[in-house]
Amino acid sequence: MMSRIRMSALPALILALLPILLLWRVVFLGEAFVPADLQRDIAPWRQAADTHLLPWNPLMWDGVAEFYPWRLFLSRSVHAGYLPLWNPHQFCGTPFVGNSQSAIFYPFNCLFVILPVTAAFGASVLLHLFLTGMFLYAFLRSSAFRLSRSAALAGAVVWQLCTWQVSWLALPTFLCVSTWLPAALLLTQRFADRPTRARAALLGACLGLMLLAGHLQICLYCYLMIGGYALSIALPSARGRSRIALIAGAALAVGVMVLIGAAQLLPSVELSRMSHRAGGAPTWTGYQGYISLAVPAYHLVSIFAPDFFGNPTVGSYWGYTNYAENAAYVGVPALLLALVGVIAGWRPSKPVRFFAVSAVVAMLVATGTPIDTILFFGIPGFAQTGSPGRILVLWSFCAAILAAYGAQGILSQLREAKPAALIGRASGALLALLAVTMGYTLWWINKNAPSGALSTIFATEGDLWRLPVGLLFLTAILLYQYQTGKLTPRIAGGGLIAVLALDLLVSGMGYNRSTLATNVYPTTPLIAFLQQHAGTDRIMPVNTSWSIDPAHPPRAILPPNAAMVYGLYDTQGYDSLFPGQYMAFAAALNGDGKPPAPQENGNMVFTRGVGSELARMASARYLVSREPLPDNDATISQVYGGDDGYVYEDKSAAPRASVSDGPNRLNLTLDNTATQNIVVNDQWFPGWTARFNGSAAAITHGPQVFRTITGAQQNAGATAHLEMRYAPASVQVGLYGLCLACAILAFMLTPSRDRRF
């Protein structure tokens, strides 16, 4: 009995150990899983004026520039007794809940409240990697596949450590969504096996968690796979009353999903309609821009060698767009197993056929084939998503499932009469695929890349292939020893899992960055000066450009969202969703005829209109610059100068006489207020209400992007009080839906409800 228990617990132990090995610096050295070392090349944290310290990775920068400030803001607000719906620190104020990646309702983000934020990032990654591995292991052991422990664990390891997962770990919402994909498929299978109310409700809860997790694009991809799988296994075999039961259960699951996700989904939809990404119907021009970000065909060689085009962490990446956008490596041994799985299970297994077809479709979408046209123009909101390459999450997931089925086929058939045919056909298919992709890639490089690129590749070709070839050779020895009876099935399965894990650990262990917790947003003398003097007035860092070139970090100072960390208020901002009106306002504020968003990143807004009337209206009292500003305005004077930058005070800036009572409230005490309208120089957005001396007052839009309080009746010489609250109806309705969903779940999960429809 004890031996059986130990064997049952072994997969969980392995799936817990592998993420620890991947993040060993975080676990054993106490480092923060935040790429904060990238700050060392940007002012005011830059340590040396002319020394380039680290390879620049603009995508990984989002981990320290967006997610760290957002999670820290959430933690501080909750500790102060507030759930942050509004962010007063960026864009002259902007909705916080409407940005889906703030994920303030995602239950597992309580880690950022319970633990120090620097520690919570690593804890969240470790937890979610463990959960997603266990979920896939359970799915592969379920009635859908009925795989052995070794084969199921092999698939779980491939999914847990594949390059797609590892490449996006710095942006936690990607993993938080993909974690629940195998769980949702498992619950879908269980409901199809026995359609009860409880199982339908649990499936809906899992789908709702994916909405709350924060990345709507990845969530949409996962929903497409879950829906396709449900249709492939349920409806074809259902008849009459059974089909009605399945439809009723699906309706219950979707209802619970919508009610749970409404708290996040409704504010996000409201903001997206008014955001900088909003627009009319999808256009052909927009589609061409979307397709331009697809994975090029010559990049598919990275399926066999993930670093064929270099690695951004060491500064050698020269491929198209970003490394993570093209991440498709699941391991060469895993790819061989996946081909074995397709060959062995194509005819007898309906799930194998589904996931094999899904893998091909996902790869076709990622590479920008005409299938994208259907998605882009046929699914509402799809045109506002990111690059097509992110659907490689489904490719990686399908490859992991097929690899597990292949491992099962090899371990169960290798000792039969003709096992060589199975492995031989898979090896031939693998070699053919390698020859085609490698040949095309080398042809493209020779034709399009700079001179010398091809010779450089040939010079490093041995390094690129040493690991996968060595692991394939090791796999061959392992299988030969098993075939001849020198290894037991248990040892052979364990060796196969070790090969898969070693391959992916070696390729992924050096990609992500971590740093000492004390080095995440350190306070420099310039920042200390601003914290001491700025108060509630706004700062305006004067930034003009950004960079996606790994050899040249941005020449910027105090980049967007840093103000959130230091408790400052900023006119600039960086967010995947923010009010589109602010983009137009920033363009007018700058007054230089150039877009306020840098060409390299359309989600950033820079405000650089030094001394402009709109900057003063926005209370931009303190101007921050890398270099000295021209002395051409008598009202602007330098108040700080040091190695980390310069600060100027604009004494003509309008005071931001607002006292915050939490992120969602403003309380103002006004003296000598005559009967007139009151302008509050914080951004207008639906959902704000006002009370003037205890009576309701109207809020109108303007001037510019700001708010005007009308109906403020007050005699001159008296003291008045203005209170403003942000409580949008979309959040209130969503929270009612969330409470209703919890009630439905509590009712449906009682034992009396666990019966068939």
N, C-alpha and C positions, 0 to 999 in steps of 0.2 A: 504493500500500500504506500509506504513512504517513498519507495523508488518511483512509483507511478506519479506521485505528487511532485517529486523533484523534476521528472521529465516534463510534466505539464507546466511547471514554472520556468523551465529553462528558456523557452522562447522569449518570455517577458524579460528575463535577466539579460539576454543578448541584445534585445531591442532597446533596453535601457542603457546598456554599456556602450554601444556604438556611438550614440550622440555625445556621450561623455568623452570618448576618445576624439571625436571630431572637434569638440570645444574644450580640449584639455587645458588650455591656458585660462579659460574662464573658470573652470571647475577647480583646478589645482593651484593656480596663481592668483585667483580672485580678481582677474581683470574684468572690465565691463565689456559686454558684447555690443559695443558701439564704435563705429569707425572714426573716432574722434581725432586720431592722429592726422586725418586729412586737414584738420583746422590749422595745423602748424605751417601751412603754406599760404594762409589767408590772414590779413590784418584784421584785428589787432593782436592775434595770437602768433603771428609770424615771428620766428626767433632770429632770423638773419635776413637782412634786406635783399641780398642777391643770391642766396643759396636755395636751390630747389631740393627739398628734403625727401619728398615721396612721390611716387607715380600718382597722377591725378585720376580719380575714378568718379565721373559725374553722377553715375547712377547710384553708386554706394554712398555718395555724399548725402542722398536723401535720408539715409538712416540716422545721421547726426543732425541734419538741417531741418528735417520735418518730424520724424517719429520721436526723436528724443525730446524736443520741445513740447510736442503734443502730449506725450505720456507724462512728462513732468508737470505740465499745466493741469492735466487731469488729476494727478496725485495731489498736488497742492490744493486744488479746489475742493476735492472731496474731504481732505483733512480739515479744511476750513468750514466744512458743512454745506457745500454747494455742489450740485451737479452742473458742470460747465456747459451751457448751451451757447454762449456767446464768447468770442475771443476779442477782448479790447486792445490787444497788443499789436496787431498787424492790420494793414489796410485801413487805418483809422477806424478799426472795429469791423468784425466780420463774423458770420455765423460759424460756430465751432461744431455743433451737432450736425449741420448740413454737409460737412465734409465727411463722407462715409468712413474714411480711413482714421478719423479720430476715434471711432469704435467705442464710444463711451458706454454703450449698453452691452457690450460683449462680456459675458460673465468672467471669462478667464483673464480679462484685463484687470481684475481685482488684484492680480499679482503686483501691479504697479502701485497699488495703494498699500498693500500689506508689506511689501519689501521695499528697500531703497531702490529708486528707479534704475540706478546703474546696475544693480544686481538682478532686477526683474527682467531685463532684456534676455539675459542668458537663461534664467529660469523658464521663461516663456518658450524659448526655442527648444530647450531640453524636453519640456513637458509635451509640446506639440509634436516633436519628432517621435517621441515614444508613443504617443497616442495614435498617430497616423500609421505607424508600423504595426501596432497591435490591431488596429481596425482592419487593415488589409490582411493580416494573418488570419483573423477570425473570418473574414469574407472568403478567403481561399480554403478554409477548413469547412465552410458551410455547405449546404446542399447544392450550391451552384457548381462547385468543383470537387469537393470531398478529397482534397489533396492530403498527403501525409504531412506530418509536422515539419520534416526537413524541407520538402518542396514549398510549403506555405511560408516557412521562415525565409527561404531563399528569395521569394518574391517580395516579402515585406522589407528585407534588407535593401534590395535594389530600389524600391520606391522611397525608402527612408533616406537613402544617401545619394540618390541620383543627382546629376549636375544641376538640373533645374531647381531642385529643392535647395541645394547648397548655395547656388548663385544668388538666390533671392532672400536669403536669411536676414540680411541687413534691413530689409523692408518687411516687417513682421506680418502685415496683413496678408501677404501672399501665402505664407505657411498656415496662418490661422484659418484661411478658407480651405486650402487643399487638404488640410488635416481631416476634414469631415467628409470628403468624397468617398473613401472606402466604407466609412460608417453608414452613409446614406445608401450605398449600394447593398450593404449587408442587410439593412432594415428593409430595403425594397425586396430583396430575395426572401426574407423571412415573412413579409406580408404576402408575397405571392404564394409561398408554401402554405400559409394558413392565414387568410385575411380576417383578422380580428380588429376591433376598434382600438385596442391598446397599441397594437403594432402600427396601425395607421397614424395614431397620434404621436408615437415616438418618432416615426419617420418625419412627420411635419415639424416636430421640435428640432430634429437634426438639420433639416433644410432651413429652418428659421435661424439657427445658430450661424449658418453660413452667411446669411444676410447681415447679421450683426457683426460678423468677424471683420468686415471692413473693405474688402476689395471687390467691387461689383463686377468688374470684367472677369476675374477668375471665377467668381460665383456663377456668372452666366454660363461660362464654359462647362462648369461642373453640372449645372442644371441640365444642359443639353445632353450630357452623357447619361445622367441619371434617368431623364425622361426617355431617352432612346433605349436604355437597358430595360426599363419597366415595360415598354411596349413590346420589346423583343421576347420577353419571357412570359408575359402575362396574357395579353389579349389573344395571341394566336391559338393558345390551347384552351381558352375559356369559352364556355357556351352558356347561353340562357341566364339562369339565376346567378351562376358563378361570375359571369361577366358583369352583371349589375352590381354584385358585391364588390368586385375590384374597382369599378368606377366610383361607387360610393366611398370606398376607402381612400381612393386617390383624391376625391373631393375633400374629405376630412383632412388628409395630410396637407393639401394645398391651403386649406383654410387656416389650419394651425400655423403653417409656415408664414402666411401673410400677416396674421395677427401678431406673431412674435417679431417678425422683421419690420413691422410698420413703424415702430418707434425710431428706427434708423432710416427706413426707406422713404417715408413721407417727407421728412425734412430734406433729405438728399434730392428727391425729385423736385421739391419746391425751389431749392437753390440751383439745381441744374438748369431749370427753365429760365433763370435769371442770370446764369453764370456766363463767364467769358467763353465757355464752350458752346453755349446755346446757339441755335440757328434754326433755319427752316428745315425743309425736307432735305435728305441727303442728296448731294450733288455729285456729278461725275468728277468734277475737280477735286472734291473732298475724297472721293474714292481713290483717285490716282495718288493723292498724298498718303492715304492709308496704305496702299499697296507698296509705296516706295519704302516703307519700313519693314516689309516682309523679309524673311530669311532668304538670301540668295542661294541659288542651286549650288554654287561652288562652295558654300559654307557647310554643306551636308557632310563633308569629309570629317567634320568635328564629331559625327556619330562614332567614328572609330578613334579619333585622336582629339580630345577636347581642347588641347592647347596648340593645335596645328597653326592657328593664327596668333599665338602668343597668349599671355595671361596679364590682365590689367594690374594685378596685385604686385607684379614685379616690373611693370612698366613696359612689357614687350608686346602688348596687344596691338595689332594693326588691322584687324578684321573690320567687317561692316557693322555699323551702329555700335551696340554695346555687347560685351561678352555674354551677359545674362539673357539678352533678348534672343540669342541664338543657341542657348544651352540645350542640347539634345542627347548628351552622353549618358548612357545607362551602364556602360561597361561592355567591352568586347566579349568576355565570357557570357554576360547576361544576354547580349544580342544573339550569340550562337544558341543559347538555350531558348530564346524567344522563337527563333526560326524552327528549332526542334519542336517546340510547343505547337506552332501553327501546323507543321506537317503531321504531327502525331494526333492532333485533336481537331483538325478542320472538319472531318466528316462526322465523327460521333458526338462532338460537343458543340451545342448551340452557343454557350457563352464564349468559347474560344473564337468562333466565327465572328461574334459581335465585337469583341475587343480587337481582333485582328483588323477588321474593317475600320473600326474607330481609330486605330493607330494610323492607318493609311490616310483616312480623311483628315485627321489632325495635322499630319505632315503636309498634306496638300493645302490646307488652310494657312499653315505657317509660312509656306513658300509663296503665297500670293497667287494661287491658281484661280480660275473663274469661279470656284466654289465660294470664294469670298464675296462675290457679287450678291449671292443669295442672302448671306448673313448681313452684309452692309446695308442693303436696300430693303431687306425683308423683315428684319427684327428691329422694332422701335428702340432707339437709344444706342444701337450698336455702333453707329457712325461716330459717337463721342468716345469710344473706347480707345485703348492704347494700341500698340503695335500688334500685328498678327502673330508674331513669334511667340507670344505668351501662351498661345494654345498648345505649345509644346508640353505644358503640364499634363495634357491628356495623352500625348504621345508617350511620355515617360511612364505614366500610370499604366497604360495598356501594355507597354513593353515589360514592365515588372510582372504583370499578371501572366503574360505569355511565357516569360522566363520561368516562372513558378511551374507552369504546366509542362514546360520542357524538362525541368528538373525531375518532375514526377515521371515523365515518359522515359527518361534515361535510367533513373533508378529502378523502375519497375520492369523495363524491357531489355536492359543491357545484357542480362544473362540468358535471354531467349535465343532461339536458333539463328535469327538474322537481325541482330541489333545494328550491324554496321550500316545497313541501308538507311536507317533513320538519321544517324549522325552524318553519314556521307552526303546525303541530299542537303542537309542543313549547312554543312561546311561548304559545299559547292555554291549554294545560294549566297552565303556570307562572302565568299571570295569574289563572286560575280558582282555583288553590290559594292564591295570595296574597289574593285577594278574600275567600275563605271564612275563612281564618285571621285576617286583619286585621279583618274584620267581627265575628267572634266575640270577638276580643280586646277590641276597643273596646266592644262591648256588655257584656262582663263587667266591664271597668274602670268603665264608667259606672254599673253596678249595684252593685258591691262595693267598689271602691277608695275611699279617702278623697276628699273633695271637693277639687277642684283638680288631681287626678292627670291627668285627661283633658286639661285645658287645658295642663298642663305638657308632656304628650306632643306635643300639636299645636304647641306653641311650639318644640320641638326636632325635629319631624318632618323638617324639611329636612336637619338634620345627620345624622339616622339613615339617610337614603336617598341622600345625596349620593354616597357611595362606590359602592354597588352599581349605582345608575343610571348613574353615569359610566362604570363598567367595562363595563356592558352596552352602552352607546353605543360605547365603544371597541372592544368585540368586534364589533359590527355593522359598523363601519368596516373593521375588519381583514378580516372575511369578505367584504365587498363588494369590497375591493381584490383579494382572492384570486380571487373569482369572475370578475372582469373580466380576470384574467390579469396584473395588475400586480405580484403577489407570487408567488414560487415556493412550492411546498408546504413546503419546508424553512423559509422565512422565516415563512410563515403559521403553521406549527406552533409555531415559536419564539415568535411573538407571542402565540399562545393560551396557551402555558405561562407567559409573563411576566404576562399578565393574571391568571391563576389565582394565581400566586405573590404578586403585588402585593396582591390582595384579602385573602388570608389573612395575609400578613405585617403589613399595616396593622391588621387586626382583632386580631391576637394579640401583636404586639410589646410592647405596654405592659401586658400582663396580669401576667406573672410578675415577682417581685421578686428582686433580687440585692443583695449588700452587700459592703463591704470585708471581707476575710478576718479582719482584726483585730477586727471588731465582732461576730463570731459568738461568743456566750457570753463576753463580757468578764468579767474578775474584778473585783468591787467590794469595798470594805472588809469588808462583811458576809460575803461568800463567803470572802475571805482569812482572816477570823477562824475560820470553821467549818473550813476546811482545816487550820488550825493546831491547833485544839483538839479536834475531834470524833473523830479517829482512826477506830477501828472501831465506835464507838457510832453510833446512828442519830439523824438529825434528824427533826423533825416540823413541817413548815410548817403553820400554822393557816390553812387556806383553807376558805371556806364556800360560795362560789358561783362560777359560770362564766358565760360570755356567748357568745351567737351573734348579738348585735345589732351590726351594723357601726358604729353610732354610739357604742357603749359597750364598750370593751375590759374584760376581767375585772379585778375588784379582787382580785388574788391576788398571792402572793409565792412566789418560787422554785417554779414550777409543776412538776408531775410530770415525771420523767425528767431534769430538770436535774442531779440528783445524780449521774447517770452521767457527765456531762461533767466534773464537778469531783472525781470520785473519792470522793464522799460516799455514805452509806447512808441510805435514806429509808423511811419507813413508808407513804407514799402511792405512787401509780403511775398510769400511763396506757399502755394496751395494748389492741389489738383482741382479744386472747385472754389471759386470766390465770385462775388457779384461782378457781372460784366460792366456795370456802370463805373466801377472803380478803374478799370482799364482806360476808359475814355477820360476820366478825371485826371489820372496820372499823366496821360498824353498832353492834356491842356496845361497841367501844372508844370511839366518839363518845358513846353513851349519851343522845342528844338526841331519839331517836325519828324522826329524818329519815334518808332514804337517804344512804349515803356517796357515791354517785355523783350529781353534779349533774344536774338535769333536762335540761339542754342537751346532756349528753354521758355516755352510759351506760358508756363505756369508761374513765372516770376514777374514781379512788378518792381521796377526801379524808379525812384523819384529823385530827380537831380536838378530841379528848377530852383537853384539857389537865389533867394531874394524875390521869387515870384509872388504875386498877390495870392494865388491859390495856396502856395506853401505856407504863407503866413495865416491864411484862413484856416488851414489844417493844424494850426498850433505847432508848426515845425520850428521850435525855438532853438534847438541845438542841432547844428550841422556837423557831420562827421566825415572826415576825408583822409585818404592815404597821404595826399600831398597838400601843401599850403594852397588855399583858395585865393583867387585874385582879390586885391583890396580895392573894390570899386563900389562899395556900398557903405555909407557912413553908419548905418544902423547895425551892420554885421561886424563883430570884432572877435579876434581869437581869444579864447579863454583857457585853452589847454594845448600844449604841444609836447610831443615826446617821441620816442622810438616806435611806439605802437600806433601813431596817427595824430590827427589834429581835430580839435573841437572848436567850433565857432558858435557864438550866440547871436541870434537875430532878435533884437529887442523890439522889433515891430510885429513879431508874431502874436497872433491873438492868444490870450491865455486860455488854456483848457481847464476851466474852473469846474471840473467834475470830480466828485468824490465817489469812488466805487465802493459798493457794499456787496462784494462778491462779483463774479464775472457777469451775472445776469441783471445787475441793478445799477442805477446811478441815483445818488441823492445829492441835490444841490440846494444850498442855502443862498438866496439872492437878496441883497440889500438895496434899498432905494429903487425898487422896480416899479416903473410906471406902467400904465395900461398899454401893453404892446406885445408883439410876438417875441418869443425867446428862441434864439438860434443855438442849438447844441452842435458843436463841431465834431460829432461822431457820425459814422456812416449810417444812413437810413436803410432800413430793411423791414419788411413786413414782420409783425410779431411783437413790436415794441408798443407798450401802452404807457400813458402818462397821467399823473395826478398832480394838480397844482393846488396847494393849500388844502389837500384832502378831497378836491373835486376832480372829476374826470376832465381831461383836456385832450384835444385832438393833436395828432402828430402828422404834419404834412412833409412831403418830400421836397427838399430844397432849403437854401440855395445850394447849387451844385449837388454833391452826394450827401449833404448833411441833413439834419432834422430841424424842423421849426415847430415849436409848441404854440398852438393857437388857443384862444380862449383863456389866456392867463390874465384874469382880471385882478388887479392889485393897485392899491393907492400908492402914490409916490411917498417915499420916506419910510415905508413899512418893510418888514422882513417877510420874505416869501420862501416857501419850500416847494421844490419840485422833485418828485420821485418818478423814476422811469423803470419799467420792468420788461424783460424779454421773456415772453412765455408764448411762443407761437402755437397756433391751433394745431399745426401738423404734429408737434411733439405731444401735445395733450391728447389728441386722438390716438396717436401711436402708443402712448403709455396705457390708455384705456384698453387698446387692443392687446397689449402685452399682458395686462392683468387678466383679461378675458381668456387669453390663451393658457395662462397658468391654471385658471379654474377648470378649463376644459381638460387639460392634461391630468389634473388631480382627479377629476371625475372618471376619465377614461382609463386611468391606470389602476383603478381599484379592481380587485380580483373578479368581481361580478361583471366587469365590462370586458374582460379578456375572453370574448367569445366571438364566433363568426358573425359576419353581417347577415 
